[in-house]
């Protein structure tokens, strides 16, 4: 018999369990989604940007990354705790559709491991999906209505 069964679970697994039991929907992404992970790969997720989700992540101990190593044009903010990264995005359903298409194409298996290369693939995919938007549309950082005011988020405009 164990005194405390939680001692057998890693801190990362405890956080993943809390995320799974929450009211929020976290989409798996990164190497674990695309099947390019190895034994020490981190956990990458994305979710729809939401003030309540910011609070939830902060209460779990996540810290907002000021200058994340990876940011495509869909990402508003990135949170990190242990080896878990959560991207809060402007349009999670659009990113999910693009992610499924990129997986079908098996694009990250031949694209290499460069974060800059993967960022370019994501940005190119979003550009194709949004090709009906006016030319000159770009992403930049600014506080949004969905932001707590402390943290910049991305907004697209022409």
Beta strands, then each sheet from edge to edge (+ up, - down):
strand 1: 27-29
strand 2: 43-48
strand 3: 63-64
strand 4: 75-81
strand 5: 84-89
strand 6: 138-142
strand 7: 153-157
sheet 1: 1+ 2- 5- 4+ 3-
sheet 2: 6+ 7-
end
